[in-house]
């Protein structure tokens, strides 16, 4: 197993698909680039991982990047269990399959929360962790403040439509969730007039399962981060509906090895509104 770069690929090389056997099925993804190994975790939970493709391409110019679909959608297994414990086991299985003793793990949104939980549970597998505009692990992680801010940004007309869609979501209508994401999408940017990210796939079962399990073991994870030796950073968009003061700051304050970087004029997707900001945060993470 290796802990450094993979010499079997040239920068800019084509993505090489992989399939990893895990409990209940398999995990599918791809790897590309050359350099320090880096695993990229998507958000949602339950979103299709392809929404991170532009960021993955940017990072693969400097890192050996592995991107994969978390369970819930193809090309990975579409069945649970949708628990934090299983999600962590799936990440470790990817690391083992790739032969990476240790790697940087960067996660966006829910993926950032998962990356922090990985730092608490498996610090020996990590070179560092970067959470990109993510909910924290202290208390509710800033979730209540996030929901309040999102409601404040929603127009009365959209709020009424979202209430209708919420009922359909309770009945298992994935199309209602996709429509809700389309309505809410612009609210995640510092500039709500910019075009939103393209529509993506969504697993309602994965979203519900992982969301309900998110706080299970969070208190213990916070204690381990406070006592651990894994360096981690949180990158927050100043214009994101996730208020960094309630989400990122308390988690950063757990450890003297952690840092917080707030990106002006950026929202929930800082690599889109502030190109290069993720690269800068990774450079800071690995500077020591």
LODO-727985 format. One record per residue (C-alpha): x, y, z; residue number from 1. Coordinates in Angstrom, 1 decimal, m for minus. Example, Ala and Ser with C-alpha at 12.3 -4.5 7.8 and 13.67 -1.06 7.14 Angstrom:
node X=12.3, Y=m4.5, Z=7.8, i=1
node X=13.7, Y=m1.1, Z=7.1, i=2
end
This chain:
node X=0.0, Y=0.0, Z=0.0, i=1
node X=1.2, Y=3.5, Z=m0.7, i=2
node X=0.9, Y=6.8, Z=1.2, i=3
node X=2.3, Y=9.1, Z=m1.5, i=4
node X=1.6, Y=9.7, Z=m5.2, i=5
node X=0.6, Y=7.1, Z=m7.7, i=6
node X=3.2, Y=7.0, Z=m10.4, i=7
node X=0.9, Y=5.1, Z=m12.8, i=8
node X=m0.8, Y=8.2, Z=m14.2, i=9
node X=0.2, Y=11.4, Z=m15.9, i=10
node X=m1.3, Y=14.8, Z=m15.1, i=11
node X=m4.5, Y=15.4, Z=m17.1, i=12
node X=m4.9, Y=11.7, Z=m17.8, i=13
node X=m8.3, Y=10.2, Z=m18.4, i=14
node X=m10.5, Y=9.1, Z=m15.5, i=15
node X=m10.0, Y=5.5, Z=m14.6, i=16
node X=m13.2, Y=3.8, Z=m13.2, i=17
node X=m13.1, Y=1.5, Z=m10.2, i=18
node X=m15.6, Y=m0.7, Z=m8.5, i=19
node X=m15.2, Y=m1.6, Z=m4.8, i=20
node X=m17.0, Y=m4.5, Z=m3.1, i=21
node X=m18.7, Y=m3.4, Z=0.1, i=22
node X=m21.4, Y=m4.6, Z=2.4, i=23
node X=m24.6, Y=m5.0, Z=0.4, i=24
node X=m23.1, Y=m4.4, Z=m3.0, i=25
node X=m20.4, Y=m2.2, Z=m4.5, i=26
node X=m19.2, Y=1.4, Z=m4.7, i=27
node X=m18.4, Y=2.9, Z=m8.1, i=28
node X=m16.2, Y=5.9, Z=m8.9, i=29
node X=m13.1, Y=7.0, Z=m10.8, i=30
node X=m9.5, Y=8.2, Z=m10.1, i=31
node X=m7.4, Y=10.6, Z=m12.1, i=32
node X=m4.4, Y=12.9, Z=m11.9, i=33
node X=m1.1, Y=12.6, Z=m10.1, i=34
node X=0.2, Y=13.7, Z=m6.8, i=35
node X=m0.8, Y=13.4, Z=m3.2, i=36
node X=m3.8, Y=11.1, Z=m2.9, i=37
node X=m7.1, Y=12.9, Z=m2.3, i=38
node X=m10.6, Y=11.5, Z=m1.8, i=39
node X=m13.5, Y=13.8, Z=m2.7, i=40
node X=m16.8, Y=13.3, Z=m0.9, i=41
node X=m20.0, Y=14.7, Z=m2.3, i=42
node X=m22.9, Y=16.2, Z=m0.4, i=43
node X=m26.6, Y=15.9, Z=0.0, i=44
node X=m26.7, Y=13.5, Z=1.4, i=45
node X=m28.2, Y=11.5, Z=m1.5, i=46
node X=m27.0, Y=13.7, Z=m4.4, i=47
node X=m25.3, Y=12.4, Z=m7.5, i=48
node X=m21.6, Y=12.8, Z=m7.2, i=49
node X=m21.2, Y=14.3, Z=m10.7, i=50
node X=m22.1, Y=17.8, Z=m9.5, i=51
node X=m18.5, Y=17.9, Z=m8.1, i=52
node X=m16.9, Y=17.0, Z=m11.5, i=53
node X=m15.6, Y=20.5, Z=m12.2, i=54
node X=m14.0, Y=20.7, Z=m8.8, i=55
node X=m12.6, Y=17.2, Z=m9.2, i=56
node X=m11.1, Y=18.2, Z=m12.6, i=57
node X=m9.5, Y=21.3, Z=m11.1, i=58
node X=m8.0, Y=19.3, Z=m8.2, i=59
node X=m6.7, Y=16.5, Z=m10.4, i=60
node X=m4.2, Y=18.9, Z=m12.0, i=61
node X=m2.4, Y=18.8, Z=m8.6, i=62
node X=m3.6, Y=15.7, Z=m6.8, i=63
node X=m4.4, Y=12.1, Z=m7.4, i=64
node X=m8.1, Y=12.4, Z=m7.0, i=65
node X=m10.6, Y=9.7, Z=m6.3, i=66
node X=m14.3, Y=10.6, Z=m6.6, i=67
node X=m17.1, Y=8.1, Z=m6.0, i=68
node X=m20.9, Y=7.8, Z=m5.6, i=69
node X=m22.0, Y=7.2, Z=m2.1, i=70
node X=m24.5, Y=4.4, Z=m1.7, i=71
node X=m28.0, Y=5.3, Z=m2.8, i=72
node X=m27.5, Y=5.9, Z=m6.5, i=73
node X=m25.8, Y=4.1, Z=m9.4, i=74
node X=m23.0, Y=3.2, Z=m10.1, i=75
node X=m23.0, Y=2.3, Z=m6.5, i=76
node X=m25.4, Y=0.1, Z=m4.6, i=77
node X=m28.8, Y=1.6, Z=m4.2, i=78
node X=m29.5, Y=0.0, Z=m0.9, i=79
node X=m28.6, Y=0.8, Z=2.7, i=80
node X=m27.8, Y=0.7, Z=5.5, i=81
node X=m27.8, Y=4.5, Z=5.3, i=82
node X=m25.8, Y=5.2, Z=8.5, i=83
node X=m22.7, Y=7.2, Z=9.3, i=84
node X=m21.0, Y=4.0, Z=10.3, i=85
node X=m21.6, Y=2.4, Z=7.0, i=86
node X=m20.7, Y=5.5, Z=5.0, i=87
node X=m17.3, Y=5.6, Z=6.9, i=88
node X=m16.8, Y=1.9, Z=6.1, i=89
node X=m17.4, Y=2.6, Z=2.5, i=90
node X=m14.8, Y=5.4, Z=2.4, i=91
node X=m12.2, Y=3.1, Z=4.1, i=92
node X=m13.1, Y=0.4, Z=1.5, i=93
node X=m12.2, Y=2.8, Z=m1.3, i=94
node X=m8.9, Y=3.7, Z=0.4, i=95
node X=m8.1, Y=0.0, Z=0.7, i=96
node X=m9.0, Y=m0.7, Z=m2.9, i=97
node X=m6.8, Y=2.1, Z=m4.2, i=98
node X=m4.0, Y=1.0, Z=m2.0, i=99
node X=m3.8, Y=4.3, Z=m0.2, i=100
node X=m2.4, Y=3.9, Z=3.3, i=101
node X=m3.2, Y=7.6, Z=4.0, i=102
node X=m4.9, Y=10.3, Z=1.9, i=103
node X=m6.3, Y=13.8, Z=2.1, i=104
node X=m10.1, Y=13.7, Z=2.3, i=105
node X=m12.0, Y=16.8, Z=1.1, i=106
node X=m15.8, Y=16.8, Z=1.5, i=107
node X=m18.5, Y=19.3, Z=0.4, i=108
node X=m21.5, Y=20.0, Z=2.6, i=109
node X=m22.6, Y=16.6, Z=4.0, i=110
node X=m19.4, Y=15.2, Z=2.6, i=111
node X=m17.5, Y=17.6, Z=4.8, i=112
node X=m19.4, Y=16.3, Z=7.9, i=113
node X=m18.5, Y=12.7, Z=6.8, i=114
node X=m14.8, Y=13.7, Z=6.4, i=115
node X=m14.8, Y=15.1, Z=9.9, i=116
node X=m16.3, Y=11.9, Z=11.2, i=117
node X=m13.6, Y=10.0, Z=9.4, i=118
node X=m11.0, Y=12.1, Z=11.1, i=119
node X=m12.5, Y=11.1, Z=14.4, i=120
node X=m12.9, Y=7.4, Z=13.6, i=121
node X=m9.9, Y=6.6, Z=11.4, i=122
node X=m7.2, Y=9.3, Z=12.0, i=123
node X=m4.5, Y=6.8, Z=11.0, i=124
node X=m5.7, Y=6.8, Z=7.4, i=125
node X=m5.6, Y=10.6, Z=6.9, i=126
node X=m3.0, Y=13.2, Z=5.8, i=127
node X=m5.6, Y=15.9, Z=6.6, i=128
node X=m9.2, Y=16.8, Z=6.1, i=129
node X=m10.9, Y=19.8, Z=4.4, i=130
node X=m14.6, Y=20.4, Z=4.9, i=131
node X=m16.1, Y=22.7, Z=2.3, i=132
node X=m19.0, Y=24.8, Z=3.6, i=133
node X=m20.2, Y=22.0, Z=5.8, i=134
node X=m22.3, Y=21.5, Z=8.9, i=135
node X=m20.1, Y=21.1, Z=12.0, i=136
node X=m20.0, Y=18.4, Z=14.6, i=137
node X=m20.6, Y=20.5, Z=17.7, i=138
node X=m24.2, Y=20.5, Z=19.0, i=139
node X=m26.6, Y=20.4, Z=16.0, i=140
node X=m23.7, Y=21.6, Z=13.8, i=141
node X=m25.4, Y=24.8, Z=13.0, i=142
node X=m28.4, Y=23.0, Z=11.3, i=143
node X=m31.1, Y=25.1, Z=13.1, i=144
node X=m29.3, Y=28.4, Z=12.0, i=145
node X=m29.0, Y=27.1, Z=8.5, i=146
node X=m32.7, Y=26.3, Z=8.2, i=147
node X=m33.6, Y=29.7, Z=9.6, i=148
node X=m31.4, Y=31.5, Z=7.1, i=149
node X=m32.7, Y=29.4, Z=4.2, i=150
node X=m36.3, Y=30.3, Z=5.2, i=151
node X=m35.4, Y=34.0, Z=5.4, i=152
node X=m34.1, Y=33.8, Z=1.8, i=153
node X=m37.2, Y=32.1, Z=0.4, i=154
node X=m39.9, Y=34.2, Z=m1.2, i=155
node X=m43.5, Y=33.8, Z=0.0, i=156
node X=m44.5, Y=32.3, Z=m3.3, i=157
node X=m41.6, Y=29.8, Z=m3.3, i=158
node X=m42.3, Y=29.0, Z=0.4, i=159
node X=m45.9, Y=28.0, Z=m0.5, i=160
node X=m44.7, Y=25.8, Z=m3.4, i=161
node X=m42.1, Y=24.2, Z=m1.2, i=162
node X=m44.7, Y=23.3, Z=1.4, i=163
node X=m46.7, Y=21.5, Z=m1.3, i=164
node X=m43.6, Y=19.7, Z=m2.4, i=165
node X=m42.6, Y=18.7, Z=1.1, i=166
node X=m45.8, Y=16.7, Z=1.5, i=167
node X=m45.1, Y=14.9, Z=m1.8, i=168
node X=m41.6, Y=14.2, Z=m0.5, i=169
node X=m43.0, Y=12.6, Z=2.6, i=170
node X=m44.9, Y=10.2, Z=0.2, i=171
node X=m41.6, Y=9.2, Z=m1.4, i=172
node X=m41.9, Y=11.4, Z=m4.6, i=173
node X=m38.3, Y=12.0, Z=m5.7, i=174
node X=m39.5, Y=14.3, Z=m8.5, i=175
node X=m40.8, Y=16.7, Z=m5.8, i=176
node X=m37.4, Y=16.8, Z=m4.2, i=177
node X=m35.7, Y=17.6, Z=m7.6, i=178
node X=m38.2, Y=20.5, Z=m8.1, i=179
node X=m37.5, Y=21.7, Z=m4.5, i=180
node X=m33.8, Y=21.7, Z=m5.2, i=181
node X=m34.3, Y=23.7, Z=m8.3, i=182
node X=m36.2, Y=26.3, Z=m6.4, i=183
node X=m33.7, Y=26.5, Z=m3.5, i=184
node X=m30.6, Y=26.3, Z=m5.7, i=185
node X=m30.1, Y=30.0, Z=m6.3, i=186
node X=m30.4, Y=30.7, Z=m2.5, i=187
node X=m27.2, Y=28.8, Z=m1.9, i=188
node X=m25.1, Y=31.3, Z=m3.8, i=189
node X=m23.8, Y=34.7, Z=m2.6, i=190
node X=m25.1, Y=36.0, Z=m5.9, i=191
node X=m28.6, Y=34.5, Z=m6.3, i=192
node X=m28.9, Y=35.8, Z=m9.8, i=193
node X=m26.2, Y=33.6, Z=m11.2, i=194
node X=m27.2, Y=30.4, Z=m13.0, i=195
node X=m27.5, Y=27.5, Z=m10.5, i=196
node X=m25.6, Y=24.3, Z=m10.7, i=197
node X=m27.0, Y=21.8, Z=m13.2, i=198
node X=m29.8, Y=19.5, Z=m12.1, i=199
node X=m28.4, Y=16.4, Z=m10.4, i=200
node X=m29.7, Y=13.0, Z=m9.4, i=201
node X=m31.1, Y=12.4, Z=m6.0, i=202
node X=m31.8, Y=9.4, Z=m3.7, i=203
node X=m34.6, Y=10.3, Z=m1.2, i=204
node X=m33.9, Y=7.1, Z=0.8, i=205
node X=m30.2, Y=7.9, Z=1.2, i=206
node X=m31.0, Y=11.5, Z=2.1, i=207
node X=m33.5, Y=10.5, Z=4.8, i=208
node X=m31.4, Y=7.7, Z=6.2, i=209
node X=m28.1, Y=9.6, Z=6.5, i=210
node X=m29.8, Y=12.8, Z=7.7, i=211
node X=m31.6, Y=10.9, Z=10.5, i=212
node X=m28.3, Y=9.3, Z=11.6, i=213
node X=m26.1, Y=12.4, Z=11.3, i=214
node X=m26.0, Y=13.3, Z=15.0, i=215
node X=m25.6, Y=9.7, Z=16.2, i=216
node X=m22.1, Y=9.6, Z=17.7, i=217
node X=m21.4, Y=13.3, Z=16.9, i=218
node X=m20.6, Y=14.2, Z=20.5, i=219
node X=m18.0, Y=11.4, Z=20.7, i=220
node X=m16.6, Y=12.4, Z=17.4, i=221
node X=m16.1, Y=16.0, Z=18.6, i=222
node X=m14.3, Y=14.7, Z=21.7, i=223
node X=m11.9, Y=12.6, Z=19.5, i=224
node X=m11.2, Y=15.6, Z=17.2, i=225
node X=m10.4, Y=17.7, Z=20.2, i=226
node X=m7.9, Y=15.1, Z=21.4, i=227
node X=m6.6, Y=13.9, Z=18.0, i=228
node X=m3.6, Y=14.8, Z=15.9, i=229
node X=m5.3, Y=15.1, Z=12.5, i=230
node X=m5.0, Y=18.6, Z=11.0, i=231
node X=m8.3, Y=19.8, Z=9.5, i=232
node X=m9.6, Y=22.9, Z=7.9, i=233
node X=m13.1, Y=24.3, Z=7.2, i=234
node X=m13.7, Y=26.5, Z=4.2, i=235
node X=m16.8, Y=28.5, Z=4.5, i=236
node X=m18.6, Y=30.8, Z=2.0, i=237
node X=m19.4, Y=34.2, Z=3.6, i=238
node X=m22.6, Y=34.3, Z=1.6, i=239
node X=m23.7, Y=30.7, Z=2.2, i=240
node X=m27.0, Y=30.0, Z=4.0, i=241
node X=m24.9, Y=27.8, Z=6.3, i=242
node X=m23.8, Y=30.4, Z=8.9, i=243
node X=m20.1, Y=29.7, Z=9.5, i=244
node X=m20.2, Y=31.2, Z=13.0, i=245
node X=m22.7, Y=28.6, Z=14.2, i=246
node X=m21.5, Y=25.7, Z=12.0, i=247
node X=m17.7, Y=25.9, Z=11.2, i=248
node X=m16.4, Y=28.0, Z=14.1, i=249
node X=m17.3, Y=25.7, Z=17.0, i=250
node X=m15.9, Y=22.7, Z=15.2, i=251
node X=m12.6, Y=24.6, Z=14.4, i=252
node X=m12.4, Y=25.7, Z=18.0, i=253
node X=m12.2, Y=22.1, Z=19.1, i=254
node X=m8.5, Y=21.6, Z=18.0, i=255
node X=m5.4, Y=23.8, Z=17.8, i=256
node X=m4.6, Y=21.9, Z=14.6, i=257
node X=m7.7, Y=23.2, Z=12.9, i=258
node X=m8.2, Y=26.4, Z=10.9, i=259
node X=m11.2, Y=28.3, Z=9.4, i=260
node X=m11.0, Y=30.1, Z=6.1, i=261
node X=m14.0, Y=32.3, Z=5.1, i=262
node X=m14.3, Y=33.2, Z=1.4, i=263
node X=m15.8, Y=36.6, Z=0.7, i=264
node X=m18.4, Y=36.9, Z=m2.1, i=265
node X=m18.9, Y=33.1, Z=m2.2, i=266
node X=m21.8, Y=30.9, Z=m1.1, i=267
node X=m22.2, Y=27.2, Z=m0.6, i=268
node X=m20.2, Y=26.3, Z=m3.7, i=269
node X=m17.0, Y=28.4, Z=m3.3, i=270
node X=m15.1, Y=26.7, Z=m6.1, i=271
node X=m17.7, Y=28.2, Z=m8.5, i=272
node X=m18.0, Y=31.8, Z=m7.2, i=273
node X=m14.3, Y=32.0, Z=m6.0, i=274
node X=m12.2, Y=29.8, Z=m8.3, i=275
node X=m9.0, Y=28.6, Z=m6.6, i=276
node X=m10.3, Y=28.9, Z=m3.1, i=277
node X=m10.4, Y=25.2, Z=m2.5, i=278
node X=m6.9, Y=24.8, Z=m3.9, i=279
node X=m5.7, Y=27.6, Z=m1.5, i=280
node X=m7.3, Y=25.9, Z=1.5, i=281
node X=m5.7, Y=22.5, Z=0.6, i=282
node X=m2.3, Y=24.2, Z=0.3, i=283
node X=m2.8, Y=25.7, Z=3.8, i=284
node X=m3.9, Y=22.3, Z=5.1, i=285
node X=m0.7, Y=20.6, Z=3.8, i=286
node X=1.7, Y=23.5, Z=4.5, i=287
node X=3.0, Y=21.9, Z=7.6, i=288
end
